[in-house]
């Protein structure tokens, strides 16, 4: 019997270990991106909840604009210039510091009596 048959070509040119490594790296990258997107959502929710006379968020339209931290500018987030803490509790002030590390936090008006 002649041995002239051609072996079937391998469709996968990589090992299972390589596939697992690639899936792990992609999973970590997408999880990190999800954390950054949640940070943006939290920033927007905080700004919306404290809109009007409670705080002053000056999202920069003038030069030089403050840069949002990390890779948030790559996701379209703009930096906040300042936040008025005169009508905020200590918990809200610490949350503002965590969400807006680029902003200057200071009481702009005297606290209400």
C-alpha positions as CSV (number, residue, x, y, z in Angstrom):
1,X,0.0,0.0,0.0
2,X,1.5,3.3,-1.0
3,X,2.0,6.0,1.6
4,X,1.1,8.9,-0.6
5,X,-1.6,10.4,1.4
6,X,-1.1,13.9,2.7
7,X,-1.6,14.6,6.4
8,X,-4.4,17.0,7.2
9,X,-3.1,20.5,7.9
10,X,-3.3,21.7,11.5
11,X,-5.8,24.5,11.8
12,X,-4.5,25.7,15.2
13,X,-1.0,27.0,15.1
14,X,-0.8,27.6,18.9
15,X,-1.0,25.5,22.0
16,X,-3.8,25.4,24.5
17,X,-1.4,27.1,27.0
18,X,-1.1,30.0,24.7
19,X,-4.9,30.3,24.4
20,X,-5.3,30.3,28.1
21,X,-2.6,32.9,28.5
22,X,-4.3,35.1,25.9
23,X,-7.7,34.7,27.4
24,X,-6.3,35.6,30.9
25,X,-4.5,38.7,29.6
26,X,-7.7,39.9,27.7
27,X,-9.8,39.2,30.8
28,X,-7.5,41.3,33.0
29,X,-7.4,44.1,30.4
30,X,-11.2,44.2,30.1
31,X,-11.7,44.1,33.9
32,X,-9.3,47.1,34.3
33,X,-11.2,48.9,31.6
34,X,-14.4,48.2,33.4
35,X,-13.0,49.7,36.6
36,X,-12.0,52.8,34.8
37,X,-15.5,53.1,33.2
38,X,-17.1,52.7,36.7
39,X,-14.9,55.5,38.0
40,X,-16.2,57.8,35.2
41,X,-19.8,56.8,36.0
42,X,-19.2,57.4,39.7
43,X,-17.7,60.8,38.9
44,X,-20.8,61.8,36.8
45,X,-23.2,60.5,39.4
46,X,-21.5,62.5,42.2
47,X,-21.5,65.6,40.0
48,X,-25.2,65.1,39.1
49,X,-26.2,64.4,42.8
50,X,-24.5,67.6,44.0
51,X,-25.5,69.9,41.1
52,X,-26.7,73.4,41.5
53,X,-26.0,75.3,44.8
54,X,-24.4,72.4,46.6
55,X,-21.0,72.2,44.9
56,X,-19.2,73.9,42.1
57,X,-17.8,71.7,39.5
58,X,-15.9,73.6,36.8
59,X,-15.3,71.1,34.0
60,X,-12.5,72.9,32.2
61,X,-13.4,74.8,29.1
62,X,-10.6,77.3,29.5
63,X,-6.8,76.9,29.1
64,X,-5.0,75.2,30.6
65,X,-7.6,72.5,31.4
66,X,-6.8,70.2,34.3
67,X,-6.2,66.7,33.2
68,X,-8.3,63.9,34.6
69,X,-6.2,61.2,36.3
70,X,-4.8,58.1,34.8
71,X,-6.2,57.0,31.4
72,X,-9.6,58.7,32.0
73,X,-8.9,61.3,29.3
74,X,-8.5,58.4,26.8
75,X,-12.0,57.5,27.6
76,X,-13.3,61.0,27.1
77,X,-13.4,62.2,30.7
78,X,-12.5,65.9,31.4
79,X,-10.8,67.1,34.5
80,X,-12.6,69.1,37.3
81,X,-11.0,72.4,38.4
82,X,-12.6,72.8,41.8
83,X,-15.2,71.6,44.2
84,X,-16.9,73.7,46.9
85,X,-17.0,71.7,50.1
86,X,-18.8,74.3,52.3
87,X,-22.1,72.5,52.1
88,X,-20.7,68.9,52.1
89,X,-20.4,66.5,55.0
90,X,-17.0,64.9,55.8
91,X,-18.0,61.7,54.1
92,X,-19.0,63.6,50.9
93,X,-15.7,65.5,51.0
94,X,-13.7,62.3,51.2
95,X,-15.7,60.8,48.4
96,X,-15.0,63.9,46.3
97,X,-11.3,63.6,47.0
98,X,-11.4,60.0,45.9
99,X,-13.4,60.6,42.8
100,X,-11.7,63.9,41.7
101,X,-8.1,63.8,42.8
102,X,-7.2,66.5,40.2
103,X,-9.7,69.0,41.7
104,X,-9.0,71.7,44.3
105,X,-11.4,71.1,47.2
106,X,-12.1,74.2,49.3
107,X,-15.1,75.9,50.9
108,X,-16.0,78.8,48.6
109,X,-18.9,80.1,50.7
110,X,-19.5,80.2,54.4
111,X,-21.4,77.1,55.7
112,X,-25.1,77.6,56.1
113,X,-26.3,78.3,59.7
